[in-house]
Amino acid sequence: MKKYDLEDRTLGFAKEVIRLVNKVSKTLPNVEIARQLVRSSGSVGANYIEANESLGEKDFAMRIKICRKEAKESRYWHQLLDCPDYFNALRGHLIQESIELMKIFGAILEKVKRRQQPNK
């Protein structure tokens, strides 16, 4: 069974986004969209690192929510980026990765919520 380190995975996601952005045409819309895409994709991993260094359960949950939000935002910017057809496979992979990250962070949040609920 392969072990996945979420810090490594989010770092890889941000690096792949940067590689894609470096290859697309530098039109005015693409430059602005790419700027937002690079920020949001990098923020996923940065906030996950912060979550792992959190001061408590509430701080952890808040940072995980930000991770999920940034992954969702990354998906949005990917959909707006104007790419040549030969980059569609890479963009599709990155959109899928952002969806999977959203689901992972959503599952982490659900687990945190269950831990925070008082026993009935």
Secondary structure, DSSP 8 states (H G I E B T S, - for coil): -----HHHHHHHHHHHHHHHHHHS---HHHHHHHHHHHHHHHHHHHHHHHHHT-SSHHHHHHHHHHHHHHHHHHHHHHHHS---GGGHHHHHHHHHHHHHHHHHHHHHHHHHHHHHS---
